Amino acid sequence: MSDFFIPPVNTIGSGAVKQVGDKLKSLGAKKPLLVTDKGITAIGVTDQVVGYIKAAGLDVVVYDETVPNPTDKNVVDGLAVFQKSGTDSIVSLGGGSSHDCAKGIGILVGNGGNIRDYAGIDQLSKPMPPFVAINTTAGTASEMTRFAVITNTEIHVKMVMADWRVTPNFSINDPDLMIGMPPALTAATGMDALTHAVEAYVSIAANPITDACALMSIDLIAKYLRKAVARGTDIEAREQMAYAQFLAGMAFNSVGLGYVHAMAHQPGSFLNLPHGVCNAILLPHVCTFNLNAAIERFATIAEHLGVKTCCLSARDAAIAGIEAIKTLSADVAIPANLTVLGVKESDLQIMAENAQKDVCALTNPRTAKLEEIIGIYKNAL
C-alpha cells in the first residue's frame, strides 16, 4: 500500500506569483503573515509579493527574520508576530528555510505546545491555518512537501516533522523569481533536488509513480542544471529546473529519503552549514555504500544522467553513474569535501549517532552500523 502527498493545486510558470492574492482569497484568508528572509526583502521580492496580495484586497504582515537552517527560536518569534498582529493565514516566500519556518509557525498556530513536540511522523492532531508557499529556489521542494525541518537549538540537531497536515494548500513556482539566484545557490539547490530524486528512486518504499517522477527529475537536472548555473537569466533552464525539483519533491514526499539527508542534516545543524552543499558532497559516498543493495537501480540512474551504458554490466554502469554525479557536482563548483566546510574528524562520532536517529534513515536501501556511517563521513572529509 502506498500513500501519495501533494498540495491540491500547484502552479508553475512565468508570472505565476501574481496569483497569490486570488489563491489566498479562495482559502478565506483576509490577513496573511508573509514569512521570508532579509535577503528576499533586500532584493525587493517581498515588496513585490506584498503588492500582489494587497492588490487582491487583503492586508498582510511581514516576518522576514527567517535564518538559514531555521531554528525553534525562529518559529517561536514568528508565532508571536502571527498572534500579536491578528493574522489568519500564512504565505511562505523563499527557499527551504522560509518554507520550513512558516510550517513550524503553522504547526504551533494549529496545535499549540512546543515545536519539539512534533518531531517524527504524523504527530499533529489539528490542521494548520490556510497556507500558500511561493518558491524562489529550485531544490528543496519544501513548498509542496509534508516535511518541515527545524533546528533544535538546545541539542543542535535538526528535527524532521512529517505529517500530511503540514502540506501547503497551494504551491507557486515562478521562474521569474529564480533569475536572481546566484550561481552557488543555484548549484546547491539543484544538487539538493538531484539528491531527492536519487534517494527516492532507491528508497525501500519506491513505487511506479514515484519512480517516474524521480527519473524525469534526473533527466531534467542532467540537462539543465549546468545551464542554470552558467547563465542565471536562461528562463528555460530556470523553468525546467523548477519542474525538476518539483518532480523530485513528488517522489520523496511519498517514499522518503535516505542516509544522504540523515547525514547532511547533522553538519547543517551542528555547524550551520548549507543543506544543499552537504547533500551534494555526501551523495556519491552514500551511493557507493548503497550500491550492492540497488545495483540495477543505480544503473538506471546512470542512464538518466546521460551515461552510455549499453556495453556495461549493471555494476559498472552503476559505478559510472556515481562518477557522473561527481562530475556534475564539480562542474557546478560544489566544494570538494566536508573539510573545506570546516567539518573535523572529531565531529563525526556525534554526527553519526544523530544521523542514525534521523527519520530520513528509515527508507535507505541498506542499513548502516554506527562505524559505517562514521566511515562514510570520513570518506567525505
MOQUIUR-V643747 format. One record per pair of residues at least 24 apart in sequence whose ideal C-beta (glycine too) atoms are under 7 Angstrom apart, sorted by the first residue. I is the first residue (numbers start at 1). J is the second residue. If there is no record, write none. Layout:
<<I/J> <I/J>>
This chain:
<<2/207> <2/254> <3/254> <4/209> <4/254> <5/146> <5/164> <5/167> <5/253> <5/254> <6/144> <6/250> <6/253> <7/144> <7/167> <7/168> <7/169> <7/170> <7/171> <8/169> <9/170> <10/144> <10/171> <11/172> <12/173> <12/242> <12/243> <12/246> <13/239> <14/174> <14/175> <14/176> <14/235> <15/174> <15/176> <16/172> <16/173> <16/174> <17/49> <17/52> <17/134> <17/172> <17/174> <17/177> <18/52> <19/172> <20/49> <20/52> <20/53> <20/91> <20/132> <20/134> <20/172> <21/52> <21/53> <21/55> <21/56> <21/58> <22/56> <23/132> <23/170> <24/53> <24/56> <24/58> <24/89> <24/132> <25/56> <25/58> <27/89> <27/130> <27/169> <28/130> <29/58> <29/88> <29/89> <29/130> <30/58> <30/59> <30/88> <31/58> <31/59> <31/60> <31/61> <31/86> <31/87> <31/88> <32/58> <32/60> <32/87> <32/89> <32/90> <32/91> <33/61> <33/63> <33/81> <33/82> <33/85> <33/87> <33/90> <34/60> <34/61> <34/62> <34/63> <34/91> <34/93> <35/63> <35/66> <35/78> <35/90> <35/91> <35/92> <35/98> <35/101> <35/102> <35/105> <36/64> <36/66> <36/93> <36/94> <36/98> <37/64> <37/66> <37/94> <37/97> <37/98> <38/64> <40/64> <40/93> <40/94> <40/136> <43/180> <45/93> <45/136> <45/177> <46/93> <49/93> <49/134> <61/85> <61/87> <66/94> <66/97> <66/98> <66/101> <67/97> <68/97> <68/272> <68/274> <69/97> <69/151> <69/268> <69/269> <69/272> <69/275> <70/97> <70/100> <70/101> <70/104> <70/150> <70/151> <71/150> <71/151> <71/153> <72/115> <72/116> <72/150> <72/151> <72/152> <72/153> <73/153> <74/101> <75/101> <75/104> <75/105> <75/108> <75/115> <75/150> <78/105> <79/105> <79/108> <79/109> <82/109> <88/129> <89/129> <89/130> <89/131> <90/129> <90/131> <91/132> <91/134> <92/133> <92/134> <93/134> <93/136> <94/136> <95/136> <95/137> <95/139> <95/140> <95/189> <96/140> <96/142> <96/275> <99/133> <99/142> <99/143> <100/142> <100/148> <100/149> <100/150> <103/148> <103/166> <104/148> <104/150> <106/131> <107/148> <107/161> <107/166> <115/150> <116/152> <116/159> <118/161> <119/159> <119/160> <119/161> <120/359> <121/162> <121/359> <122/163> <123/161> <123/163> <124/163> <124/165> <127/165> <128/165> <128/166> <130/169> <131/168> <131/169> <132/168> <132/169> <132/170> <132/172> <133/168> <133/171> <133/172> <134/172> <135/171> <135/172> <135/173> <136/177> <136/178> <137/178> <137/181> <137/185> <137/189> <138/178> <138/189> <138/190> <138/193> <138/241> <138/242> <138/244> <138/245> <139/188> <139/189> <139/190> <139/192> <139/193> <139/245> <139/276> <140/189> <140/192> <141/196> <141/245> <141/246> <141/248> <141/249> <143/168> <143/171> <143/173> <144/168> <144/171> <144/246> <144/249> <144/253> <145/249> <145/253> <146/253> <151/269> <156/269> <156/270> <157/269> <157/354> <158/265> <158/268> <158/269> <160/358> <160/359> <160/360> <162/359> <173/242> <173/246> <175/235> <175/238> <175/239> <175/242> <178/238> <178/242> <179/232> <179/233> <179/238> <181/232> <183/229> <183/232> <184/333> <186/228> <186/229> <186/232> <187/229> <187/332> <187/333> <187/334> <188/274> <188/276> <188/277> <188/280> <189/276> <190/221> <190/225> <190/228> <190/241> <190/332> <191/276> <191/279> <191/280> <191/329> <191/334> <192/275> <192/276> <192/279> <193/217> <193/221> <193/244> <193/245> <193/248> <194/218> <194/221> <195/260> <195/279> <195/283> <196/248> <196/249> <196/251> <196/252> <196/257> <197/248> <197/251> <198/283> <198/287> <198/301> <199/252> <199/257> <199/258> <199/260> <199/261> <200/248> <200/251> <200/252> <200/255> <200/257> <201/297> <201/301> <202/258> <202/290> <202/294> <202/297> <202/365> <203/255> <203/256> <203/258> <203/363> <204/363> <204/365> <205/255> <205/256> <205/363> <206/255> <207/255> <210/251> <210/254> <210/255> <213/247> <213/250> <213/251> <214/248> <214/251> <215/304> <216/247> <217/244> <217/247> <217/248> <217/251> <218/301> <218/304> <218/305> <219/304> <220/244> <222/304> <222/305> <222/306> <225/328> <225/332> <226/331> <226/332> <229/332> <255/363> <256/360> <256/362> <256/363> <257/360> <257/363> <258/286> <258/360> <258/363> <258/364> <259/286> <259/361> <259/364> <259/368> <260/286> <261/360> <262/355> <262/358> <262/360> <262/361> <263/355> <263/373> <263/376> <263/377> <265/358> <266/351> <266/354> <266/355> <267/338> <267/341> <267/343> <267/351> <270/347> <270/351> <271/342> <271/343> <273/341> <277/334> <277/335> <277/341> <280/329> <280/334> <281/334> <281/335> <281/337> <281/338> <281/380> <282/380> <283/325> <284/322> <284/325> <284/326> <285/376> <285/379> <285/380> <286/376> <287/322> <287/325> <288/322> <289/366> <289/368> <289/376> <290/364> <290/365> <290/366> <291/318> <293/365> <293/366> <294/365> <337/380> <337/381> <338/380> <338/381> <339/381> <343/381> <345/378> <345/381> <348/374> <348/377> <348/378> <349/374> <351/377> <352/377>>
